[in-house]
Amino acid sequence: MEWSRIPRSENLVELAALVSEADIVLEFSQTVRGWFRVSIFEDLQSTDPDGRFFARAAEKDDPAVQAVATASTPEEAATQCIREAGVSLRRARGR
């Protein structure tokens, strides 16, 4: 699909395409473990090459435990997001 062919309107605030998605499990101890869905998007309205991709991770059992990261490549966005997901998980579990 060629998203550049979709007419933009004043009401279109965000436009992002899903690049990839995966489930990951992070485990730091028996009590600090989380199953996350990590989604990587390309921001189709971004003019900043350093912020063209963003990743979002949400823990499946507790969606309040989440992380977001922005980067110039999908891999970098995913790497940063997974790191932040680990920080969020440890904070949520009190570790």
Steps between C-alpha positions, in 0.01 A plus 500: 500500500631843413397723790625814324195464274260545790379861502592689815238708673507744787343228715777246441722547804717186494590253227726202565552166329569181693849380409525197726359348815624233740436362846794492741544376855726685741602329822718647771383268781202276575300802614626742236387346173291645219357400164499797263360566156749725320371690196724704270347774285620735229373853554375590152469869581841545661744742342770414757722213376612431860139445608362316201432176693346440839439190705242430766507215753209409726500221755224251422382444859532864606477746206589784738857362489617639169781673316545716190815590306577696183799451269627528143470125428242239599769287666627787711146594605431137602828473693436820695138403563592156637755663731234743625248216540745331737533819705120539513455137601752523787339822625149349484610193694692705758849388396 
